[in-house]
């Protein structure tokens, strides 16, 4: 469960190797700075990371010297689908620092930070892209095994890094997590038959949501007799749960090299 949770919590790491990057402690709590700082609220450090099994060449094409997507009529359906895998994963992670402060004290370097975090991931079968490409073409599309996850939460972090000796520096962060919401969706069965005169859709899906003040209405379908969700509404967002997490890190100097290791976001929200 910890591995699953931390997988959704990762953020960009491109600043890790920049000596002047003041927020390296977010990627390794053992990292310290030579000076203190106060961040500008909401603008000092914005991380947006996108990860996917889809490559740029899988979506974008060059047609007559112009860059276009696979939806362009100049790209055949067979060519577009040949580049896509059977299952495609797309994920987005964001982290925005609301306020952070760094200062020397207590025999080391300390930071206090408040940030907002949001993560989303989706697993898509190739037939989803075939549907987008072909549209209504008297075909049957099997879009089963769709999975999606999204969560959002606020993070209050206290970090301390300490120089043990000339070669070894260690650090740790303690985080209080305030959940805003969490949604998981799983489509075990989803089959669409699209014709010019009618559309037939057969689905079997499970959705689990933890969002405060989420309300929905349901009704019985006249065609199938099954209970169906008719309308979903959120009166206002609120706290959906609390949790905690820790970061652990170390930096060891070996000659001209600096070895760094860290474990991040070990925790959960309940």
Buried (B, 14 or more C-beta within 10 A) or exposed (E): EEEEBBBBBBBBEEBBEEEEBBBBBBBBBBBBBEEBEEBEEEEBBEBEBEEBBBEEEBBEBEEEEEEBEBEBEEBEEEEBBEBBEEEBBBBBBBBBBBBBEBBEEEEBBBBEBBBBBBBBBBBBBBBBBBBEBBEEEEBEBEBBBBBBBBBBBBBBBEBBBBBEEEEBBBBBBBBBBBBBBBBBBBBEEBBBEBEEEEEEEEEEEEEEBBBBEBEEEEEEEEEEEEEEEEEEEBEEEEEBBEBEBBBBBBBBEEEEEEEBEBBBBBBBBE
